[in-house]
């Protein structure tokens, strides 16, 4: 009887030793830093931390006064060149008639023709500049590039929005993974595509996951490697940052 118990205990310990359990966290593999492409004062903020947003939903807006001023200046420049071209064209037609009567030189006509061509070029440049300025209006409404949840908001009404400075951090809840670290002496037990058991204890979620990434940058302090595990669940309450475990046979 004692021998049987000893054998069962030995078998149990052997089986438990074959399962490697790692602690990790739920992460979004599609987390975006939302920033503005235009500098200006923030006029409205429509998203708050923890809020779920939809693709193309406006997150915040930027004051348009700088663009308004640039657009007015571009319109004035365009109008000036168009007026000058109209006057030159009228003079050119008049000088051509006078040239037929030998009342002006061909040189004078050619100068007017050259001036007309130059003004046509200036008009084209001014139109392109005006179009470019007006296109900037669409950058005043900063929108969500995809569905997700706002995990950080670093901007307030009245503050200056700066290009390249993260204003909102958006996590895509449709592309969640579990990130964990594995000891380097256990690397032989894993491979890309290997199926593992994942669990999110706080929600009672259990699912089969798949190792999607093994990042070959060992931590020199702990001698561990980072892995990512993709998984699917119908539970809508899973969020980045939740504690999770990975069990590897």
Secondary structure by P-SEA (a helix, b strand, c coil): caaaaaaaaaaaaaaaaabbbbbbbbbbcccccccccccccccccccccccccccccccccccaaaaaaaaaaaaaaaaaaaaaaaaaaaaaaaaaaaaaaccccaaaaaaaaaaaaaaaaaaaaaaaaaaaaaaacccccccccbbbbbcccccccccccccccccbbbbcccbbbbbbcccccccccccccbbbbbbbccccbbbbbbbccccccccccccbbbbbbbbccccccccccccbbbbcc
